[in-house]
Amino acid sequence: MSRPSTASPGKPGRKRRPGRPTGTAHTAAIRSALLKAARELFAKRDFTAASVREIAAAARVNPAMIHYHFGDKDGLYRAMLQETLGPVLQKVQDLMDRSGRESQTSIHDALEAVMTMLAREPWVARLIVREVLAEEGPFRELFIREFAAKGGGRLPALLEREIASGRVRKDFDPTLGALSFMSMALFPFIALPVAEKVFGIRMTDTFTRRLVEHSTRLFYEGAGHKSSRTRRDESRSRGGSKAHG
Amino acid sequence: MSRPSTASPGKPGRKRRPGRPTGTAHTAAIRSALLKAARELFAKRDFTAASVREIAAAARVNPAMIHYHFGDKDGLYRAMLQETLGPVLQKVQDLMDRSGRESQTSIHDALEAVMTMLAREPWVARLIVREVLAEEGPFRELFIREFAAKGGGRLPALLEREIASGRVRKDFDPTLGALSFMSMALFPFIALPVAEKVFGIRMTDTFTRRLVEHSTRLFYEGAGHKSSRTRRDESRSRGGSKAHG
């Protein structure tokens, strides 16, 4: 194995501190190279345990650079997720802020944002499985605080707005609904290695689009044939059903 | 740490072979004790990596007994899952065989069977996360073949029957529907450590029952308010809607 080439730290005397240093383009390039190398290592199907040393070797920088830029491996994971999940979390916030009136738009757009990201960046689901769900360490707490709470945690409020606007039925539980949304959005990616074999699916762009449309319609309309809906619903069907039209 | 007490193997000269030996009540008791100890170790929140040695120590038997009864750790996992998932897989098969006519029964019963089992045996979801989703070893293949294929793998056919019977709409995709079913049934348990914090839920018996009812109704009816369903659906609503009543 070739020894990774070393790169001189920007300010060698300075105490290492996680986060982007205010240094030169050179240090920014090293940070970038580390994030890219980590993403590529994680994207590999046969990934088992990317050590700090392996990531540094793949980026062709000294392992000390990971400590300099990210503090530790958890800091690197956090930076990777911030870059990739940031726009999705912003999208959920935008949907909250928007006074949209179109039917099905919020849930569709939120599902599309989450699922498209997970399909394009397969390392995200694997990182969640390995470092958040399977491990009980401090990274789980960090993930909950900085990502899950800002994504899934905002969904009950988004669903409450859908109820208030009349798009979602009054007796729908926003917390259980948020859990169902997260289930539909994340599980196909979390369980992809099994789903590929059991259902013969492949997470192509076309499949992802179909899954987004399917999940949106299932969420709003359900799978049931109209004539076999519950009697309660049927019996209160009115003559003019376009009151909200 | 106290040394685990040893138990004499039933047939010491015999070549070890996985699976229940045809031996005495004593060997059956040892097998039982090992399965119980493994379940208890797995049920602990702070579980990190139950080694063969730890499981044997907890069961107060010689580690060689694991090899004798189960071949290896994967064989032990397999036996644990067979005991617990067996009745659930049988339930799915029964639903397939049944010529039931009641609306919503199949999906409700299947969701209830899977979710009640996962709520009562929290080690199952953790075993799936750690040994199937996070690990790419031979146990994943075994799990897919012996459990996932016999559970989730039968759902598309079950949904096709629901479509044929008129309970599920004709344009519903049975494969995507099966994936959504598995998402709703498994994700709340797979992601429980995160969901507990983000949504403030606790997987009590009462909560599990609510989640089963919520998921069944979401699956068949969706969350949408009736008056805001797609125009396509609305425009074909007929005068008498109880044709299947």
Interface residues (C-beta under 8 A of the other chain):
Chain A: R45 D46 T48 S103 Q104 V129 R130 V132 L133 A134 E136 R140 F143 I144 A148 A149 G152 G153 P156 L159 E162 G166 R167 V168 R169 K170 F172 D173 T175 L176 G177 A178 L179 S180 M182 S183 M184 L186 F187 P188 I190 A191 P193 V194 A195 K197 V198 F199 G200 I201 R210 L211 H214 S215 R217 L218 F219 Y220 E221 G222 A223 G224 H225 K226 S227 S228 R229 T230 R231 D233 E234 S237 S241 K242 A243 H244 G245
Chain B: R45 D46 T48 S103 Q104 V129 R130 V132 L133 A134 E136 R140 F143 I144 A148 A149 G152 G153 P156 L159 E162 G166 R167 V168 R169 K170 F172 D173 T175 L176 G177 A178 L179 S180 M182 S183 M184 L186 F187 P188 I190 A191 P193 V194 A195 K197 V198 F199 G200 I201 R210 L211 H214 S215 R217 L218 F219 Y220 E221 G222 A223 G224 H225 K226 S227 S228 R229 T230 R231 D233 E234 S237 S241 K242 A243 H244 G245
